[in-house]
Amino acid sequence: MAVVSTFSEKRREKQWKFERGVLRQLSLKQLKEDVHEHFKPVVPFYFLSHPFLLDPCMDMAIDAYLVGAEYGRFGYLGESVSEVKARCEDELTDISFSLFNLLQGWNGDTEYLLESLKISSDVFIDRWWEKGFKEAEKRHRLRLH
């Protein structure tokens, strides 16, 4: 008797395999340092007194990294970074907004501080999206997809 498998199951297995391969290249130490670099100047007290804020920030960076990796094949096929980023702008905006909301809850309502936090969140998410994008482009060139 043969096992029936659907196209969506095979597709999801292939996607998981690709994501695991891409995530092997990710350094958690580098990720933690990058979180400190981007957010410690904006909210220094909270990162010192509440280190548990690091984990959600790192999770959202990993999400952005995986979105970049998912869209990396379009870069391999010849599209520019800005064209590809326009394809996934909604996803990146959602991730960045989630990160901003998380940190805003631990921050004051100072207009200057909120604007700095928003900019830091956007830059942080864009940076990790680009890293995932470049890694996926490299994997596609090396035919590791």
LOTIRO-764996 format. One record per residue: residue number from 0; residue in one letter; x, y, z negated of N, C-alpha, C, O in turn. Coordinates in nm, 2 decimals, decimal comma. Example, Ala and Ser with C-alpha at 12.3 -4.5 7.8 and 13.67 -1.06 7.14 Angstrom:
! residues 2
R  tormar  tike      nu      nv      nw     cau     cav     caw      cu      cv      cw      ou      ov      ow
R       0     a    1,32   -0,57   -0,78    1,23   -0,45   -0,78    1,32   -0,33   -0,78    1,42   -0,33   -0,85
R       1     s    1,28   -0,22   -0,71    1,37   -0,11   -0,71    1,29    0,00   -0,79    1,34    0,11   -0,80
This chain:
! residues 145
R  tormar  tike      nu      nv      nw     cau     cav     caw      cu      cv      cw      ou      ov      ow
R       0     m    0,08   -0,12    0,00    0,00    0,00    0,00    0,09    0,12    0,00    0,18    0,13   -0,08
R       1     a    0,06    0,22    0,09    0,14    0,34    0,10    0,09    0,45    0,01   -0,03    0,46   -0,02
R       2     v    0,18    0,53   -0,04    0,15    0,64   -0,12    0,12    0,76   -0,03    0,20    0,79    0,05
R       3     v    0,01    0,82   -0,05   -0,03    0,94    0,03    0,02    1,07   -0,04   -0,01    1,09   -0,16
R       4     s    0,10    1,14    0,03    0,14    1,27   -0,03    0,10    1,38    0,06    0,09    1,36    0,19
R       5     t    0,07    1,49    0,01    0,02    1,60    0,09    0,13    1,70    0,12    0,24    1,70    0,07
R       6     f    0,10    1,78    0,22    0,20    1,88    0,27    0,23    1,98    0,16    0,35    2,01    0,14
R       7     s    0,13    2,02    0,08    0,16    2,12   -0,02    0,25    2,06   -0,13    0,33    2,13   -0,19
R       8     e    0,24    1,93   -0,16    0,32    1,87   -0,26    0,47    1,87   -0,21    0,56    1,90   -0,29
R       9     k    0,49    1,83   -0,09    0,62    1,83   -0,03    0,68    1,97   -0,03    0,80    1,99   -0,05
R      10     r    0,60    2,06    0,01    0,65    2,20    0,02    0,69    2,25   -0,12    0,79    2,32   -0,13
R      11     r    0,61    2,22   -0,22    0,64    2,26   -0,36    0,77    2,20   -0,41    0,85    2,26   -0,47
R      12     e    0,79    2,07   -0,38    0,91    2,00   -0,42    1,03    2,06   -0,35    1,13    2,08   -0,42
R      13     k    1,02    2,10   -0,22    1,13    2,16   -0,16    1,16    2,30   -0,22    1,28    2,34   -0,23
R      14     q    1,06    2,37   -0,25    1,08    2,50   -0,31    1,14    2,49   -0,45    1,23    2,56   -0,48
R      15     w    1,10    2,39   -0,53    1,16    2,37   -0,66    1,31    2,33   -0,64    1,40    2,38   -0,72
R      16     k    1,34    2,25   -0,55    1,48    2,21   -0,52    1,56    2,33   -0,49    1,68    2,34   -0,54
R      17     f    1,51    2,41   -0,40    1,58    2,53   -0,36    1,60    2,63   -0,48    1,71    2,68   -0,50
R      18     e    1,50    2,65   -0,56    1,51    2,74   -0,68    1,61    2,68   -0,78    1,68    2,76   -0,83
R      19     r    1,61    2,55   -0,80    1,71    2,50   -0,89    1,85    2,52   -0,84    1,94    2,55   -0,92
R      20     g    1,87    2,51   -0,71    2,00    2,53   -0,65    2,04    2,67   -0,66    2,16    2,70   -0,69
R      21     v    1,95    2,77   -0,64    1,98    2,91   -0,65    2,01    2,95   -0,80    2,10    3,03   -0,83
R      22     l    1,93    2,89   -0,89    1,95    2,93   -1,03    2,08    2,87   -1,09    2,13    2,92   -1,19
R      23     r    2,14    2,77   -1,02    2,27    2,72   -1,07    2,37    2,83   -1,06    2,47    2,83   -1,13
R      24     q    2,36    2,92   -0,97    2,46    3,02   -0,94    2,44    3,14   -1,04    2,52    3,23   -1,04
R      25     l    2,33    3,14   -1,12    2,30    3,25   -1,21    2,38    3,23   -1,34    2,37    3,13   -1,40
R      26     s    2,44    3,34   -1,38    2,51    3,34   -1,51    2,43    3,41   -1,62    2,40    3,53   -1,60
R      27     l    2,39    3,34   -1,72    2,32    3,40   -1,83    2,40    3,50   -1,90    2,34    3,60   -1,95
R      28     k    2,53    3,48   -1,91    2,61    3,58   -1,98    2,61    3,71   -1,90    2,60    3,82   -1,95
R      29     q    2,62    3,70   -1,77    2,62    3,82   -1,68    2,48    3,89   -1,69    2,47    4,01   -1,69
R      30     l    2,37    3,81   -1,70    2,24    3,86   -1,71    2,22    3,94   -1,84    2,16    4,04   -1,84
R      31     k    2,27    3,88   -1,95    2,26    3,95   -2,08    2,34    4,08   -2,08    2,29    4,18   -2,13
R      32     e    2,46    4,08   -2,02    2,53    4,20   -2,01    2,46    4,31   -1,93    2,47    4,43   -1,96
R      33     d    2,40    4,26   -1,82    2,33    4,36   -1,73    2,21    4,42   -1,80    2,18    4,54   -1,79
R      34     v    2,14    4,34   -1,88    2,03    4,39   -1,96    2,08    4,50   -2,06    2,02    4,61   -2,07
R      35     h    2,19    4,47   -2,13    2,24    4,57   -2,22    2,29    4,70   -2,14    2,26    4,81   -2,19
R      36     e    2,35    4,68   -2,03    2,40    4,79   -1,95    2,28    4,88   -1,91    2,30    5,00   -1,91
R      37     h    2,17    4,82   -1,87    2,06    4,91   -1,81    1,97    4,97   -1,92    1,93    5,08   -1,91
R      38     f    1,95    4,90   -2,03    1,85    4,94   -2,13    1,90    4,99   -2,26    1,83    5,06   -2,33
R      39     k    2,03    4,96   -2,29    2,08    5,00   -2,42    2,09    5,16   -2,43    2,07    5,21   -2,53
R      40     p    2,13    5,23   -2,32    2,13    5,37   -2,33    1,99    5,44   -2,34    1,98    5,54   -2,40
R      41     v    1,89    5,37   -2,30    1,75    5,42   -2,30    1,69    5,39   -2,44    1,62    5,48   -2,50
R      42     v    1,70    5,27   -2,48    1,64    5,22   -2,61    1,74    5,15   -2,70    1,73    5,03   -2,72
R      43     p    1,85    5,23   -2,74    1,95    5,16   -2,82    1,91    5,10   -2,95    1,95    4,99   -2,99
R      44     f    1,83    5,17   -3,02    1,79    5,12   -3,16    1,71    4,99   -3,15    1,73    4,90   -3,23
R      45     y    1,62    4,98   -3,05    1,54    4,86   -3,04    1,61    4,74   -3,00    1,58    4,63   -3,05
R      46     f    1,71    4,75   -2,92    1,79    4,63   -2,88    1,88    4,59   -3,00    1,92    4,47   -3,01
R      47     l    1,92    4,68   -3,08    2,00    4,64   -3,20    1,92    4,58   -3,31    1,96    4,48   -3,37
R      48     s    1,80    4,63   -3,33    1,72    4,58   -3,44    1,62    4,47   -3,39    1,58    4,39   -3,48
R      49     h    1,59    4,45   -3,27    1,50    4,35   -3,21    1,57    4,28   -3,10    1,53    4,30   -2,98
R      50     p    1,66    4,19   -3,12    1,73    4,12   -3,01    1,63    4,03   -2,93    1,67    3,98   -2,82
R      51     f    1,51    4,00   -2,98    1,42    3,92   -2,91    1,36    3,99   -2,78    1,30    3,92   -2,70
R      52     l    1,39    4,12   -2,77    1,35    4,19   -2,65    1,44    4,15   -2,53    1,40    4,17   -2,41
R      53     l    1,55    4,09   -2,56    1,64    4,04   -2,45    1,58    3,93   -2,36    1,59    3,93   -2,24
R      54     d    1,51    3,84   -2,43    1,46    3,72   -2,36    1,35    3,76   -2,25    1,36    3,71   -2,14
R      55     p    1,25    3,84   -2,28    1,16    3,88   -2,18    1,22    3,96   -2,07    1,19    3,95   -1,95
R      56     c    1,32    4,04   -2,10    1,39    4,12   -2,00    1,47    4,02   -1,90    1,47    4,04   -1,78
R      57     m    1,53    3,92   -1,96    1,60    3,82   -1,88    1,51    3,74   -1,80    1,54    3,71   -1,69
R      58     d    1,39    3,71   -1,85    1,29    3,63   -1,78    1,24    3,71   -1,66    1,23    3,65   -1,55
R      59     m    1,22    3,84   -1,67    1,17    3,92   -1,56    1,28    3,94   -1,46    1,26    3,95   -1,34
R      60     a    1,41    3,94   -1,50    1,52    3,95   -1,41    1,53    3,82   -1,33    1,56    3,82   -1,21
R      61     i    1,51    3,71   -1,39    1,51    3,58   -1,32    1,39    3,57   -1,22    1,41    3,52   -1,11
R      62     d    1,28    3,62   -1,26    1,16    3,63   -1,17    1,20    3,71   -1,04    1,17    3,67   -0,93
R      63     a    1,26    3,83   -1,06    1,30    3,91   -0,95    1,40    3,84   -0,87    1,40    3,85   -0,74
R      64     y    1,50    3,77   -0,93    1,60    3,69   -0,86    1,54    3,59   -0,77    1,58    3,57   -0,66
R      65     l    1,44    3,52   -0,83    1,37    3,41   -0,75    1,29    3,47   -0,64    1,28    3,41   -0,53
R      66     v    1,23    3,58   -0,65    1,16    3,65   -0,55    1,25    3,69   -0,43    1,23    3,67   -0,32
R      67     g    1,37    3,74   -0,47    1,47    3,77   -0,37    1,52    3,65   -0,30    1,54    3,65   -0,18
R      68     a    1,54    3,54   -0,37    1,58    3,42   -0,31    1,48    3,36   -0,22    1,51    3,31   -0,11
R      69     e    1,35    3,38   -0,26    1,24    3,33   -0,17    1,24    3,40   -0,04    1,21    3,34    0,07
R      70     y    1,27    3,53   -0,04    1,26    3,61    0,08    1,40    3,62    0,15    1,41    3,69    0,25
R      71     g    1,50    3,55    0,10    1,63    3,56    0,16    1,64    3,50    0,30    1,73    3,54    0,37
R      72     r    1,56    3,41    0,33    1,56    3,35    0,46    1,53    3,45    0,57    1,58    3,44    0,69
R      73     f    1,45    3,56    0,54    1,42    3,66    0,64    1,54    3,74    0,67    1,56    3,78    0,78
R      74     g    1,63    3,76    0,57    1,75    3,83    0,59    1,85    3,75    0,68    1,92    3,80    0,76
R      75     y    1,85    3,62    0,65    1,93    3,53    0,74    1,88    3,53    0,88    1,96    3,51    0,97
R      76     l    1,75    3,54    0,90    1,69    3,54    1,04    1,71    3,68    1,11    1,66    3,69    1,22
R      77     g    1,77    3,78    1,04    1,80    3,90    1,11    1,73    4,03    1,06    1,76    4,14    1,11
R      78     e    1,64    4,02    0,96    1,58    4,14    0,91    1,67    4,21    0,82    1,75    4,15    0,75
R      79     s    1,65    4,34    0,81    1,73    4,42    0,72    1,68    4,41    0,58    1,56    4,36    0,56
R      80     v    1,76    4,45    0,48    1,72    4,44    0,34    1,59    4,52    0,31    1,51    4,48    0,24
R      81     s    1,59    4,64    0,37    1,47    4,73    0,35    1,34    4,67    0,41    1,24    4,68    0,35
R      82     e    1,35    4,61    0,52    1,24    4,54    0,58    1,19    4,43    0,50    1,07    4,41    0,48
R      83     v    1,28    4,35    0,45    1,24    4,24    0,36    1,18    4,28    0,23    1,09    4,23    0,18
R      84     k    1,24    4,39    0,18    1,20    4,44    0,05    1,05    4,50    0,06    0,97    4,49   -0,03
R      85     a    1,02    4,55    0,18    0,89    4,60    0,20    0,79    4,48    0,20    0,67    4,50    0,17
R      86     r    0,83    4,36    0,24    0,74    4,25    0,24    0,70    4,21    0,10    0,58    4,17    0,08
R      87     c    0,79    4,22    0,01    0,76    4,18   -0,13    0,75    4,29   -0,23    0,77    4,27   -0,35
R      88     e    0,72    4,41   -0,18    0,71    4,53   -0,26    0,61    4,51   -0,38    0,63    4,56   -0,49
R      89     d    0,49    4,45   -0,35    0,39    4,43   -0,45    0,44    4,34   -0,56    0,41    4,38   -0,68
R      90     e    0,51    4,24   -0,53    0,56    4,15   -0,64    0,66    4,22   -0,72    0,66    4,20   -0,84
R      91     l    0,75    4,29   -0,66    0,86    4,36   -0,73    0,79    4,47   -0,82    0,84    4,49   -0,93
R      92     t    0,69    4,54   -0,77    0,63    4,64   -0,85    0,56    4,58   -0,97    0,56    4,64   -1,08
R      93     d    0,50    4,46   -0,95    0,43    4,40   -1,07    0,54    4,36   -1,17    0,51    4,38   -1,29
R      94     i    0,65    4,30   -1,13    0,75    4,26   -1,23    0,81    4,39   -1,30    0,82    4,39   -1,42
R      95     s    0,84    4,49   -1,22    0,89    4,61   -1,28    0,79    4,68   -1,38    0,83    4,72   -1,48
R      96     f    0,67    4,68   -1,34    0,56    4,74   -1,43    0,55    4,66   -1,56    0,53    4,71   -1,66
R      97     s    0,56    4,52   -1,54    0,55    4,44   -1,66    0,66    4,47   -1,76    0,64    4,47   -1,88
R      98     l    0,78    4,48   -1,70    0,90    4,51   -1,79    0,89    4,64   -1,85    0,91    4,66   -1,97
R      99     f    0,84    4,74   -1,77    0,82    4,88   -1,83    0,72    4,88   -1,94    0,74    4,94   -2,05
R     100     n    0,61    4,81   -1,92    0,50    4,80   -2,03    0,55    4,73   -2,15    0,52    4,77   -2,26
R     101     l    0,63    4,63   -2,13    0,69    4,56   -2,25    0,78    4,65   -2,33    0,76    4,66   -2,45
R     102     l    0,87    4,72   -2,27    0,96    4,81   -2,34    0,89    4,93   -2,39    0,93    4,99   -2,48
R     103     q    0,79    4,98   -2,32    0,72    5,10   -2,35    0,65    5,08   -2,49    0,63    5,17   -2,57
R     104     g    0,60    4,96   -2,51    0,53    4,93   -2,64    0,63    4,94   -2,76    0,58    4,97   -2,87
R     105     w    0,76    4,93   -2,74    0,85    4,94   -2,84    0,92    5,08   -2,84    1,01    5,10   -2,92
R     106     n    0,87    5,16   -2,76    0,94    5,29   -2,74    0,84    5,40   -2,78    0,72    5,38   -2,80
R     107     g    0,89    5,52   -2,80    0,80    5,64   -2,83    0,73    5,69   -2,71    0,75    5,63   -2,60
R     108     d    0,65    5,79   -2,73    0,58    5,85   -2,62    0,64    5,97   -2,56    0,57    6,05   -2,50
R     109     t    0,77    5,99   -2,57    0,84    6,10   -2,52    0,84    6,09   -2,37    0,88    5,99   -2,31
R     110     e    0,80    6,19   -2,30    0,79    6,19   -2,15    0,93    6,16   -2,09    0,94    6,08   -1,99
R     111     y    1,03    6,23   -2,14    1,17    6,20   -2,08    1,21    6,06   -2,10    1,26    6,00   -2,01
R     112     l    1,18    6,00   -2,22    1,22    5,87   -2,25    1,14    5,77   -2,16    1,20    5,67   -2,11
R     113     l    1,01    5,79   -2,14    0,93    5,70   -2,06    0,98    5,71   -1,91    0,98    5,61   -1,84
R     114     e    1,01    5,83   -1,86    1,06    5,84   -1,72    1,20    5,77   -1,71    1,22    5,70   -1,61
R     115     s    1,28    5,78   -1,81    1,41    5,71   -1,80    1,39    5,56   -1,81    1,46    5,48   -1,74
R     116     l    1,30    5,51   -1,89    1,27    5,37   -1,90    1,21    5,32   -1,77    1,25    5,21   -1,72
R     117     k    1,13    5,39   -1,70    1,07    5,35   -1,57    1,18    5,34   -1,47    1,18    5,24   -1,39
R     118     i    1,26    5,44   -1,46    1,37    5,43   -1,36    1,47    5,31   -1,39    1,51    5,24   -1,30
R     119     s    1,50    5,29   -1,52    1,59    5,18   -1,56    1,52    5,05   -1,52    1,59    4,96   -1,47
R     120     s    1,39    5,04   -1,54    1,32    4,91   -1,51    1,33    4,89   -1,36    1,35    4,77   -1,32
R     121     d    1,30    4,99   -1,28    1,30    4,97   -1,13    1,44    4,94   -1,08    1,45    4,85   -1,00
R     122     v    1,54    5,00   -1,13    1,68    4,98   -1,09    1,72    4,84   -1,13    1,78    4,76   -1,05
R     123     f    1,68    4,80   -1,25    1,72    4,66   -1,30    1,65    4,55   -1,21    1,72    4,46   -1,17
R     124     i    1,52    4,57   -1,19    1,45    4,47   -1,11    1,51    4,46   -0,96    1,52    4,36   -0,91
R     125     d    1,53    4,58   -0,90    1,59    4,59   -0,77    1,72    4,52   -0,76    1,76    4,45   -0,66
R     126     r    1,80    4,54   -0,86    1,94    4,49   -0,86    1,93    4,33   -0,86    2,01    4,27   -0,79
R     127     w    1,85    4,28   -0,95    1,84    4,13   -0,95    1,77    4,07   -0,83    1,79    3,96   -0,79
R     128     w    1,68    4,15   -0,77    1,61    4,10   -0,65    1,72    4,09   -0,54    1,73    4,00   -0,46
R     129     e    1,81    4,20   -0,53    1,91    4,20   -0,43    2,01    4,08   -0,45    2,06    4,02   -0,35
R     130     k    2,04    4,05   -0,58    2,13    3,94   -0,60    2,07    3,81   -0,56    2,14    3,73   -0,50
R     131     g    1,95    3,79   -0,58    1,88    3,67   -0,54    1,87    3,66   -0,39    1,89    3,56   -0,33
R     132     f    1,85    3,78   -0,33    1,84    3,79   -0,18    1,97    3,75   -0,12    1,98    3,67   -0,02
R     133     k    2,08    3,80   -0,17    2,21    3,78   -0,11    2,25    3,63   -0,14    2,31    3,57   -0,05
R     134     e    2,22    3,57   -0,25    2,25    3,43   -0,28    2,17    3,34   -0,18    2,23    3,24   -0,13
R     135     a    2,05    3,37   -0,16    1,97    3,29   -0,06    2,02    3,31    0,08    2,02    3,21    0,15
R     136     e    2,06    3,43    0,12    2,12    3,44    0,25    2,24    3,36    0,27    2,26    3,29    0,37
R     137     k    2,32    3,36    0,16    2,44    3,28    0,17    2,41    3,13    0,17    2,48    3,05    0,25
R     138     r    2,31    3,08    0,10    2,27    2,94    0,10    2,22    2,90    0,24    2,24    2,79    0,28
R     139     h    2,14    2,99    0,30    2,09    2,96    0,43    2,20    2,96    0,54    2,20    2,87    0,63
R     140     r    2,30    3,05    0,52    2,42    3,04    0,62    2,49    2,91    0,60    2,54    2,85    0,70
R     141     l    2,51    2,87    0,48    2,58    2,74    0,45    2,49    2,62    0,47    2,54    2,50    0,45
R     142     r    2,36    2,64    0,50    2,27    2,53    0,52    2,25    2,45    0,40    2,24    2,33    0,40
R     143     l    2,23    2,52    0,29    2,21    2,45    0,16    2,06    2,46    0,12    2,03    2,43    0,00
R     144     h    1,98    2,51    0,21    1,84    2,53    0,17    1,76    2,40    0,18    1,64    2,40    0,15
